[in-house]
Amino acid sequence: MSARTVETVLITGASSGIGWELARCFAVEKSRLILVARSTDAMQTLAQELQQAYGCETHVLKADLSDPESPAKIFEELQGRGITVDVVVNNAGFGLHGSFAELSLARQLSMIQVNVTALVALTGFFLPGMLARRRGGILNVGSVAGFMPGPNMAVYFATKAFVMSFSEALYEELRGTGVTVTDLCPGPTETNFSAVARAHHRRRMQPVRKMTAAEVAVAGHLAFRRGVCVKVTGWKNLFLAQLPRINPRVIIRKAVRRVNRLK
C-alpha cells in the first residue's frame, strides 16, 4: 500500500469491549474506519471520540448480524458508497451459558449465525477484492475456548473452534497473496460478555484476573500487523490452550464442565 493510500478497516461489534478498543488501535494509524454494530448511539460516541483524538475518517453502519441478510447489505451499502475495504475485523459475537437442551434453540442458532455464518459471509464478500489488490487482511476474534470442548457452553465453544479452523486454513490458502489472516484468541476479558452469556444462570465465580479489552486489542492488533496466524493473549491463556495437546480429551472436557458448572 502506498504512503498516500488510506487503509479502510471494517470492524463488527464495535460498540463496546474488544471491538471498541480495536477501533482505537486502527485509529491511531489513521485508518479509515467502518464501525458496525446494533447500537448506533454507542458507535456515534466512539466515532466522534476517534475523529477528535486521531483525525481519522469514521463511518457508522447499524446492522444486526443475527439477520442472515446483514452481511450482503453491508457489502452492498459500501459498494454503493464507493468504499473499498482493506481489512475486515470479525469481532461481533456472543456466548450462552447453560446446558444445550435447556437453552433456547433459536438463541443458540442465532449465536451460530453471528459467530460463524456472518463471519464467513463477510470474509467471503470482501476477500476477493483484497486478493485482486494483493493487499489486506482478516482479523477474526476467536477465543481460547476454540482449543477445547465446552460442556454447558457447547455451541459457543464449537463456534470458536470453527473460527480457529477456518482462520488457519485461510492463512495457508492465502500465503504469498499479500493478504493475511489472524485468529485472536483471548481468555477471560473485562467486557459485558459474561453478563450476556450467564444471563440464564447466576453463580458465584472465583475471582480471576481478567485482561482488559484494551490489552487484548493491542496484542491482537500487533499480531495482525506481524502476520501471526493464531494469537493467544496472556501467558495463563497460552497455558490453557496447550492443555488439550498434552492431556486426554476426556480430562479436558470434564475439567471444562467443572469450570462451567451451572450452580
N, C-alpha and C positions, 0 to 999 in steps of 0.2 A: 504493500500500500504506500503510495507516495505521500510526501510530507503534507501536501495540500489536501489530500483526501480525508474527509471526516468519517470515522468509523461509526456505523449505526448499530446500536445494540438493542434488541428486543428482550424485555425481562418480564416473565409472567409471575404472578403472585407478588407484585412489587409494593403492595400497600403496607406491608409490615415485615418484621423479622429479617430473615436472611435475604429475602428479595430486596427489601428496603436498603440493606447495607451493601449488597452487591451493586445496586444502582449508584450508590455513593462511590464505590471503588472505580466504576467506569466513568463517573462524572469527573473525578479527579484528573482523568486522562483526556478530558474534553470530548469524550464520545457523545454523539447524538443519541438520546435515549427515547425508547418507546416503552412506556410503562403500561402493563396490562394487569388488571385485577377487577374484582367486583365492586370495590369501594372507591368511587370517584373522588369523594372528599379527601380521603387519606392520600390518594395519588396526587391530587392537585396541590396539597400541602407539601408533599415531597418534591414535586416538580418545581414549585416556587423556591423552595429551600435550595435545591441543587443549582437552579439557574442563577440565584443571587450569589451563592458561595463560589461557584466554579465557572459560571458563564456558559454552561453547556445548553444546547438546544434540547428541549424535552417535550415530548408529546404524550398524551394520556389517552388510553383506549379502555373503555369499560367493556368487560367480557366475562361471562361465566363459562369456564372451561368444562363444567359438567354437562353443558349443552353440546351435543355431538357436532353441531354446525358451526360452533365458535371458531375453531382453527381456520376453516376456509374463509369465514367472514373477516377474520383478522388479516389474512393474506390478501384477500381481495381489496379490503379497505386501504392497505398500504400500497398495493399496486396502483389503485386509483389515485392516490396522492403522489405517485412517482417516487416513493421511498424505497430504497434498496437496503435490505437488512444484511449486515455482515456477520453479526453474532446473534445467536439465539440462546437465551438463558432460560431453560425449562426448570423454573423453581416452584411453580404452583403445585400444591399437593396437600393432602391431609391424611390423618390416620383415625382409626376407631379401635377402642379397647373393649374387649368382650369376646365371648365365645361366638364362633361363626354362626351357630344355629340360633343364638339369642338375638344377635344384631339384625337390624333391618336389612333385608337382602337388597332392597332398592338403594339404600345408602351405601352399601358395600359395592354395588355395581357402579354407583356414581364415583366412588373412590378409584375404581379401575379406569373409569373414563378420564378423570382428572390426572391421576398419577401416571397412567400408561398411555391410553389412547390419544389424548390431547398432545402429550409429549412426542409421540411417534408422528402424529399428523403435522405438527408444527415443524418438526425436523424434516419431514418429507416435502412440505411445501417450500421451505426456504433453502434446503441443501443444494438442489440443482443449480440455483443461481450462484451460490458460493463456489461450486465446482467450476462453473463456467468462467468465473472471475479469478479462480485459483487463489482464493483467499477467504478467510473467515473461520468460524468455529461454532461448536455447540458445547455449551456448559450445562450439563444435567445435574440437578441437585438430587442425589440419591440419599443413602443412609447407611450407617454401619449395620443396620437391620438387614441389608441386602446380602450379607455374608452368611445368614443362618435362617432356619425356620423360626416362626414366631407364634407359638400357641397363645391364644387369647388376643392376638393381633394378626391373625393368619393372613388375611388379604393384604394388609399394609406391608408386612414383611415380604410377601410374594411380589407385590408391585415393585419394591425396591430391588429385589433380586432380578426382576426383569430389566429394570433400568441399568443395572450393572452389566448384565449380559449384553444388552443392546448396545451400550456405550462402548464396551470393549471390542465387540465385533465391528462396529463402525470405525473405531480407531484404526484397526488393521486394514479395513477396506479403503480407508482414505489416506493411508500412508503415502507420502510423496505427492499429494494433490495440492498442498498448500492450505488444506482445511484440517483442523484438529478437533478432537472430541475429548472432553474431560468429564468424569463422573465424580462429583464432590460428595463425599460420604461423611457427614457429621454424626456425632453421637448426641447425647442429651444437650440441648441448647436452650438458652433463655429466650423463648418465644412463647406464643399462645398455643403452640401445637398440642401440648399435654392437656390443656384445658378443653380443647375440642375433642381430642382422642378419648379422654376419660370422662366424657360428659355423662355416660350411662353408668359408670362405676366409680365411686369415690372410695379411696382407701388412703391410709396414712403411708406416705412414702419415706423411705430412708433418705436422709439428706445426702445429696450428691452434688459435687461441684460441677456445674454446667459451664460450658464455654458460652461466651456471649455471641449474639448473632454477628456482631462486628468482627470478632476473632475468626469465626467460621468463614465469613465472607472474604476477609483479607487473605486467608490461607487458600481458599478456593480460587480467588481471582489470580493469585500468584501462580498457582499450579496450572491454571488455564493458559496463562501467558507463557509458561515454560513448556507447554505441550505435554503435560503429565496426563496419563490415561486415567488412573484412579487415584484420588487423593482422600485419605482418611485423616480427619483433623484430630489432633491431640494424641499423646502417647498412650493414654488409657484406652482410647477407642481403637488405636492401632493394635494394641494387645488383644482386645476383644475380637477384632477382625481375624486375628491369626488362630484363635482357639479352634474353629472348625477344621483347620488343617492338621492339628495335632491331637485332636480328641475325636472319638467315635461320635457320629451324629446323634445317637440315642442320648448321649450325655449332654450334648449341646441343647437339644430340644427340651429335655427335662429341666435343665438349668434356666432356659428362657421362660418356660412355663412358670417356674417359681417366681422369677422376676416380674412376670406379667400376671401374677395371681389376681383373682377378681376381688378377693376380700382380705 
